[in-house]
Amino acid sequence: MRPTRAVVERFVAGETTADALRVAGELVGAGRLVSLDHLGEDVTEPAAAALAVEAYTELLAGLTDAGLAGQVEVSVKLSALGQAIDEDLAAGHAERICAAAAAAGSMVTLDAENHATTDSTLRVLRSLRERWPWVGAVLQAYLRRTEDDCRALAGPGSRVRLCKGAYAEPPSVAFTTVGQVRDSYVRCADVLLAGRCLPMFATHDPVLVDAVTDRIAATGRGRDEVEFQMLYGVRPDEQHRLVGAGHTVRVYVPYGRQWYGYLMRRLAERPANAAFFLRALTGRTHTMRRRSVF
Ligand SMILES: Cc1cc2nc3c(=O)[nH]c(=O)nc-3n(C[C@H](O)[C@H](O)[C@H](O)COP(=O)(O)OP(=O)(O)OC[C@H]3O[C@@H](n4cnc5c(N)ncnc54)[C@H](O)[C@@H]3O)c2cc1C
């Protein structure tokens, strides 16, 4: 529907590889780095997992042709590659994507999903890094285990994205209050900044952006030695400000046909956006799920 298209396009690059490449090119032109995510998760059919690999290999070839491979990496969810069917199946698919990224001159980051997959995802990460040390990890500050995981992953050459975490997790494994999660995020940031990894701070939270900015200044790290990361369409003014202040900013850009759930989650985070979207929808009804917010 035409009225809703503008809202969708604010958060999602589009449905096709060409859309993803166009938006990535625009962001790179505006001085940002990009991580492209082919939308889809929780695959239960091997054929669907194979299709996700094809989508990424086509995308990575497109990045080379467009001259964007140096500035644009890809983010991959192992659940989209069949992790729930068999870890080895997903690991084999991830290897094909890493090989395509290496051939393209790009890189890969493995997204973090619900806590039941964390051990499996970190196992696959470790095995991928034996061949491709640049494969990025994602750690979720709301998990009680994450400070230890930060210590384990803070070594030289390691790329680590730190986010709050987006899944509904029980208190037995996760901090649950805003304050606890922020405190954990700052503790984890300190561990990463004290290490020799490339920390990638993924947050839109002004409290955390300020806290991390102060800490980066205190460590004397240069702009190539740390990244801020934000989602496409979220706080673009802040992204612009950070670039202007000399920081490296990478924008996470989702694309693909399975955009509906992702969009609903972004709108659920910001009631102002949801009201805008619902006005534009005029008549359609939606169920907002909060299974995964990411
Ligand atoms: C690049 C990136 C990658 C991610 N990867 C993962 C992943 O692999 N796994 C995972 O579980 N999660 C991931 N996430 C999601 C993350 O875990 C959080 O769920 C999500 O980012 C919301 O937390 P937040 O820190 O941004 O702040 P929030 O808690 O959402 O917001 C805190 C404050 O930020 C400000 N704010 C937020 N949004 C806006 C807005 N639109 N406009 C103005 N102000 C705003 C408001 O002041 C708000 O109160 C990722 C997030 C990013 C940015």
The ligand as an SDF file (V2000), in Angstrom:
LIG
                    3D

 53 58  0  0  0  0  0  0  0  0999 V2000
   23.2950   -2.3900   15.0790 C   0  0  0  0  0  0  0  0  0  0  0  0
   22.4580   -3.2150   16.0070 C   0  0  0  0  0  0  0  0  0  0  0  0
   22.5840   -4.5780   15.9720 C   0  0  0  0  0  0  0  0  0  0  0  0
   21.8490   -5.3680   16.8620 C   0  0  0  0  0  0  0  0  0  0  0  0
   22.0430   -6.7220   16.8670 N   0  0  0  0  0  0  0  0  0  0  0  0
   21.3870   -7.4680   17.7830 C   0  0  0  0  0  0  0  0  0  0  0  0
   21.6110   -8.8770   17.8970 C   0  0  0  0  0  0  0  0  0  0  0  0
   22.4090   -9.4850   17.1550 O   0  0  0  0  0  0  0  0  0  0  0  0
   20.9180   -9.5600   18.8340 N   0  0  0  0  0  0  0  0  0  0  0  0
   20.0320   -8.9460   19.6800 C   0  0  0  0  0  0  0  0  0  0  0  0
   19.4540   -9.6160   20.5530 O   0  0  0  0  0  0  0  0  0  0  0  0
   19.7730   -7.6260   19.5780 N   0  0  0  0  0  0  0  0  0  0  0  0
   20.4200   -6.8860   18.6480 C   0  0  0  0  0  0  0  0  0  0  0  0
   20.1470   -5.5380   18.5660 N   0  0  0  0  0  0  0  0  0  0  0  0
   19.0040   -4.9730   19.3050 C   0  0  0  0  0  0  0  0  0  0  0  0
   19.4040   -4.5450   20.7050 C   0  0  0  0  0  0  0  0  0  0  0  0
   19.7020   -5.6770   21.4780 O   0  0  0  0  0  0  0  0  0  0  0  0
   18.2730   -3.7480   21.3820 C   0  0  0  0  0  0  0  0  0  0  0  0
   17.1260   -4.5450   21.4900 O   0  0  0  0  0  0  0  0  0  0  0  0
   17.8790   -2.4860   20.6560 C   0  0  0  0  0  0  0  0  0  0  0  0
   18.9830   -1.8330   20.0710 O   0  0  0  0  0  0  0  0  0  0  0  0
   17.2200   -1.5130   21.6260 C   0  0  0  0  0  0  0  0  0  0  0  0
   18.1240   -1.1330   22.6550 O   0  0  0  0  0  0  0  0  0  0  0  0
   18.8800    0.2740   22.6550 P   0  0  0  0  0  0  0  0  0  0  0  0
   20.1500    0.1070   23.4060 O   0  0  0  0  0  0  0  0  0  0  0  0
   19.0500    0.7470   21.2530 O   0  0  0  0  0  0  0  0  0  0  0  0
   17.9980    1.2810   23.4380 O   0  0  0  0  0  0  0  0  0  0  0  0
   16.4430    1.2610   23.8590 P   0  0  0  0  0  0  0  0  0  0  0  0
   16.3880    0.5790   25.1840 O   0  0  0  0  0  0  0  0  0  0  0  0
   15.5510    0.7970   22.7570 O   0  0  0  0  0  0  0  0  0  0  0  0
   16.1890    2.7910   23.9910 O   0  0  0  0  0  0  0  0  0  0  0  0
   16.7630    3.5550   25.0370 C   0  0  0  0  0  0  0  0  0  0  0  0
   16.5320    5.0110   24.7280 C   0  0  0  0  0  0  0  0  0  0  0  0
   17.0920    5.3380   23.4320 O   0  0  0  0  0  0  0  0  0  0  0  0
   16.3410    6.3610   22.8290 C   0  0  0  0  0  0  0  0  0  0  0  0
   15.7670    5.9030   21.5470 N   0  0  0  0  0  0  0  0  0  0  0  0
   15.5790    4.6430   21.1600 C   0  0  0  0  0  0  0  0  0  0  0  0
   15.0300    4.5990   19.9220 N   0  0  0  0  0  0  0  0  0  0  0  0
   14.8590    5.8650   19.5560 C   0  0  0  0  0  0  0  0  0  0  0  0
   14.3330    6.4880   18.3800 C   0  0  0  0  0  0  0  0  0  0  0  0
   13.8160    5.7860   17.3670 N   0  0  0  0  0  0  0  0  0  0  0  0
   14.3210    7.8270   18.3320 N   0  0  0  0  0  0  0  0  0  0  0  0
   14.8040    8.5650   19.3660 C   0  0  0  0  0  0  0  0  0  0  0  0
   15.2970    8.0250   20.4860 N   0  0  0  0  0  0  0  0  0  0  0  0
   15.3360    6.6950   20.5800 C   0  0  0  0  0  0  0  0  0  0  0  0
   15.2400    6.7160   23.8060 C   0  0  0  0  0  0  0  0  0  0  0  0
   15.6930    7.7460   24.6540 O   0  0  0  0  0  0  0  0  0  0  0  0
   15.0860    5.4230   24.6080 C   0  0  0  0  0  0  0  0  0  0  0  0
   14.4940    5.6100   25.8620 O   0  0  0  0  0  0  0  0  0  0  0  0
   20.9140   -4.7440   17.7260 C   0  0  0  0  0  0  0  0  0  0  0  0
   20.8040   -3.3530   17.7580 C   0  0  0  0  0  0  0  0  0  0  0  0
   21.5690   -2.5880   16.9370 C   0  0  0  0  0  0  0  0  0  0  0  0
   21.4510   -1.1000   17.0260 C   0  0  0  0  0  0  0  0  0  0  0  0
  1  2  1  0
  2  3  1  0
  2 52  2  0
  3  4  2  0
  4  5  1  0
  4 50  1  0
  5  6  2  0
  6  7  1  0
  6 13  1  0
  7  8  2  0
  7  9  1  0
  9 10  1  0
 10 11  2  0
 10 12  1  0
 12 13  2  0
 13 14  1  0
 14 15  1  0
 14 50  1  0
 15 16  1  0
 16 17  1  0
 16 18  1  0
 18 19  1  0
 18 20  1  0
 20 21  1  0
 20 22  1  0
 22 23  1  0
 23 24  1  0
 24 25  2  0
 24 26  1  0
 24 27  1  0
 27 28  1  0
 28 29  2  0
 28 30  1  0
 28 31  1  0
 31 32  1  0
 32 33  1  0
 33 34  1  0
 33 48  1  0
 34 35  1  0
 35 36  1  0
 35 46  1  0
 36 37  1  0
 36 45  1  0
 37 38  2  0
 38 39  1  0
 39 40  1  0
 39 45  2  0
 40 41  1  0
 40 42  2  0
 42 43  1  0
 43 44  2  0
 44 45  1  0
 46 47  1  0
 46 48  1  0
 48 49  1  0
 50 51  2  0
 51 52  1  0
 52 53  1  0
M  END
$$$$
